[in-house]
Amino acid sequence: MNPTRPNLAGWVRSSNNVTQQFLSLGGRPDVVSLAGGLPGSEFYPVDAVRSATGRALDRWGAQALEYGPVEGFPALRASIAKRIAAANDAPVGIDNVLLTAGAMQGLDLLGKTLIDPGDLIVAQFPTYLGALDAWRPRNPSYAKLDWQLDRPGLDDVLSDAKFVYAVPNFSNPTGVLVPTEHRKALLSKVHAAGTWLVEDDPYLPLQIDGSAGPSILALDAASRLGNVYDGPVVYLGTLSKSIAPGFRVGWVVAEPRLIETLALAKQSTDLSSSMFAQAVALELIESDIEATHVPMMVRHYRERRDALCASAARHLSEWFSWDVPPGGMFVWLRATNPAIDTNQLYTFALEEKVAFVPSSVFDPAGELRDAMRLNFTRSTPDMLDEGIRRLARAVRRYLASSAPDRGTC
Ligand SMILES: Cc1ncc(COP(=O)(O)O)c(C=O)c1O
């Protein structure tokens, strides 16, 4: 007889394993996966990492294999503080920085630290799926930030919000680059409302056409005196897109009291991030590998983005429209045919052995059904073209089917 065990926590019922599904599709050779949010793995700097590992062990010895301070390996913390200070012309010191296991852990710790059940988050819409996942156990509610900042009532909504969440550079999922004027306007509303603004910036290095905008952190720092940042912006960064996601090295930059509280939350999550990964990452940063590595990678990403968009223009423009993203990793296709529900299309796409991410998972309410996210960084131009051809076949079959309600993904 099976013993009766306690039920799982309530939030699990409203959760899903969409991210795991999409990551696992990447391992199926018969499927062209345009779904994952992964860099091109052939560009990971394996040789540079090998020699950086040797240098890190020579330099730090057993210290690189220890538990570390919960705030992060001090030498890397100082190096990231210097880099953020220089890039943003901001008074960012070591006390403003918490090193995390990727930006994802920063999102999780912010949830742990800031969100009580029912708290309101004003999130850029559509919203990064990982952030929704990270915060689901805290049971927040959401309001949409669509950058129409003169919308009546927005100021009241912001006053009620625990924080605002935005990905202004080449957003996930839309690839949108938020104009500087919108960033400034949002910042002044955040000041007026007395709330926090979480600026998630993983795609900063992937500038394909021209440059990214000034960070909201930089815009805020410009009006501050003093040598420690003490404003309302909480800035997240990562090495996942500029070097490799396997490092799991990211950072949160915020005012020192929030950093202390986030460190308290991190202590009960993992005691400390991997000292080994942080020591190797420090060697890579000090060797300035990104200065050559990132431009090489971006050249390939430009070719891939253009290949995907050209193929979409040939095969999908009858049913979808899109903007060519100026950077990042994704193209966001919006259905121009109102009969298309991308949750339903997904089933037909998998039958054709191509995967994408339907828009519903980027909506806290799950209601956005007319768009999809396609990744262009992981596949070669030929694979992208093949994936788009398969997608076009799936759309044709889907629209021809008399019973479109085939469930959801
Ligand atoms: C907007 C956004 N934030 C955070 C992350 C997490 O990045 P990391 O690999 O640093 O955890 C991603 C990853 O794709 C992302 O798209």
The ligand as a Gaussian input file, in Angstrom:
#p B3LYP/6-31G(d) Opt

LIG

0 1
 C       15.851000      38.596000     -20.088000
 C       16.696000      37.531000     -19.484000
 N       17.066000      37.635000     -18.208000
 C       17.833000      36.706000     -17.615000
 C       18.265000      35.603000     -18.297000
 C       19.078000      34.572000     -17.571000
 O       20.416000      34.603000     -17.959000
 P       21.531000      33.804000     -17.192000
 O       22.025000      32.766000     -18.142000
 O       22.580000      34.809000     -16.860000
 O       20.946000      33.194000     -15.963000
 C       17.919000      35.445000     -19.654000
 C       18.358000      34.251000     -20.391000
 O       18.101000      33.997000     -21.507000
 C       17.104000      36.435000     -20.252000
 O       16.708000      36.340000     -21.521000

